[in-house]
Amino acid sequence: MVDQGWSFTSRERVVGATTVVELGGEVDILAATALGLRLDEITGTRHPDLVLDVRDVTFIDCCGVSMLCRTRRRTEAKAGRLRLAGVAESPSVLRLLRLTGLLSAFDLCFDAGSDPGSDPVFGLAGETGAGPRTDDACPCTRPHTEGPGRPATPDAPTDSAVA
């Protein structure tokens, strides 16, 4: 765990071939600088498989979003996979990704066992252009939405306005 008196934390674990990084606190320029170096190491490998758990992120700024986008680009360049877990549980991350129009750019993990009809978490599935899917290979054990480059469902809303 990284915790040097700063306003953010990170904890990393490996599950099979997947690295899970749990982020917490404020993901600002300080956090993005420190975490970016480690994420560059992870995404510099061949076919990186990475889950970023953002459920405990209380604040994220443009530097944090830039770090997420850089991580996504580097992962895709190495034919890897990046998933974000806990977006719905982090209002600041959810809001900023919606406002910037980047919500659909990421493959999102959802809570396992949730009922799509009653849990607001599943409302995000339509925004990303597809419904939830189960992926047995994911260590976060959550259903996912289809990510970039995958076809959108015909009835998926395209408006990303914030209510």
C-alpha positions in Angstrom: 0.0 0.0 0.0 1.2 3.5 -0.9 0.5 5.9 2.0 3.1 8.5 2.7 0.9 11.0 4.5 -0.6 12.1 1.1 -4.3 12.4 0.4 -4.4 9.2 -1.7 -3.8 5.5 -1.2 -3.2 2.6 -3.5 -3.0 -1.1 -2.9 -2.0 -3.6 -5.5 -2.6 -7.3 -5.8 -2.2 -9.9 -8.5 -4.9 -12.4 -9.2 -3.8 -14.9 -11.8 -2.5 -12.9 -14.7 -4.4 -9.8 -13.7 -3.2 -6.9 -11.6 -5.8 -5.2 -9.4 -5.0 -1.7 -8.2 -7.3 -0.3 -5.6 -7.2 3.5 -5.5 -8.5 5.7 -2.6 -8.7 9.3 -1.6 -7.9 12.2 -3.9 -6.5 11.4 -7.3 -5.0 14.7 -8.2 -1.7 15.8 -9.7 0.3 14.4 -6.8 -1.4 11.0 -7.0 -1.3 10.9 -10.8 2.4 11.5 -10.8 3.2 8.8 -8.2 0.6 6.3 -9.5 1.4 7.0 -13.1 4.9 5.6 -12.8 3.6 2.3 -11.4 0.8 2.1 -14.0 3.4 2.7 -16.7 5.3 -0.3 -15.5 2.2 -2.5 -15.4 1.1 -1.4 -18.9 4.6 -1.7 -20.3 4.3 -5.4 -20.3 3.0 -7.6 -23.1 -0.8 -8.0 -23.0 -1.3 -6.3 -19.6 -4.5 -7.2 -17.8 -5.4 -4.4 -15.3 -8.3 -3.6 -13.1 -8.4 -0.2 -11.4 -10.8 -0.2 -8.5 -11.9 3.5 -7.9 -14.7 2.9 -5.5 -12.8 4.7 -2.6 -11.7 7.7 -4.7 -13.3 10.8 -3.1 -11.9 13.3 -5.6 -10.4 13.2 -9.1 -9.2 16.1 -11.2 -8.1 16.4 -14.8 -4.7 15.0 -14.0 -6.3 11.9 -12.6 -8.5 11.5 -15.7 -5.4 12.0 -17.8 -3.7 9.2 -15.9 -6.7 6.9 -16.6 -6.7 7.8 -20.3 -2.9 7.3 -20.6 -3.3 3.9 -18.8 -6.1 2.9 -21.2 -4.1 4.0 -24.3 -0.9 2.1 -23.1 -3.0 -1.0 -22.3 -4.6 -1.0 -25.8 -1.3 -0.4 -27.5 0.1 -3.6 -25.9 -3.1 -5.6 -26.8 -4.1 -5.7 -23.1 -7.2 -5.0 -21.1 -8.1 -2.3 -18.6 -11.3 -2.4 -16.5 -12.5 0.2 -14.0 -14.3 -1.2 -11.0 -16.4 0.8 -8.5 -17.2 3.7 -10.8 -20.8 3.8 -9.7 -19.7 3.8 -6.0 -17.5 6.8 -6.5 -19.7 9.9 -7.3 -16.7 12.1 -8.2 -15.2 9.6 -10.7 -18.6 8.9 -12.2 -19.5 12.6 -12.5 -16.2 13.5 -14.1 -16.2 10.7 -16.6 -19.8 11.6 -17.5 -19.1 15.3 -17.9 -16.0 14.6 -20.1 -17.8 12.1 -22.2 -15.3 9.4 -21.3 -17.6 7.0 -19.5 -18.0 5.0 -22.6 -14.3 4.8 -23.2 -13.7 2.4 -20.4 -14.8 -1.2 -19.7 -16.7 -1.0 -16.4 -17.1 -3.7 -13.7 -20.3 -3.9 -11.8 -21.2 -5.4 -8.5 -21.8 -9.1 -8.8 -25.3 -10.4 -7.8 -27.0 -7.0 -8.4 -30.4 -6.9 -10.0 -30.3 -4.9 -13.2 -33.9 -3.8 -12.7 -33.4 -2.3 -9.2 -29.7 -1.3 -8.8 -28.7 2.1 -10.2 -25.3 0.7 -10.9 -26.7 -1.0 -13.9 -28.0 2.3 -15.3 -24.4 2.8 -16.4 -24.6 -0.2 -18.8 -26.8 1.7 -21.2 -24.4 4.7 -21.2 -21.5 2.6 -22.2 -23.4 1.3 -25.2 -24.1 -2.3 -24.1 -25.6 -4.3 -21.4 -23.7 -6.1 -18.6 -21.8 -9.2 -19.5 -20.3 -11.8 -17.2 -16.6 -12.4 -17.7 -15.2 -15.5 -15.9 -11.7 -14.4 -16.5 -12.0 -11.1 -14.5 -10.6 -11.2 -11.0 -13.0 -8.5 -9.8 -15.8 -11.1 -10.1 -18.3 -8.6 -11.5 -20.4 -8.5 -14.7 -18.9 -6.0 -17.2 -20.1 -3.8 -20.1 -18.6 -4.0 -23.5 -15.8 -1.5 -24.0 -14.5 0.6 -26.8 -14.5 -0.9 -30.3 -17.5 -3.2 -29.5 -20.9 -2.7 -31.1 -23.5 -0.7 -29.2 -26.9 -2.0 -28.7 -29.5 -0.3 -30.9 -31.5 1.0 -27.9 -28.6 2.3 -25.9 -28.9 6.0 -25.0 -26.3 8.3 -26.5 -26.9 11.3 -24.3 -24.4 11.6 -21.5 -25.9 14.6 -19.8 -25.8 14.7 -16.0 -29.1 15.1 -14.2 
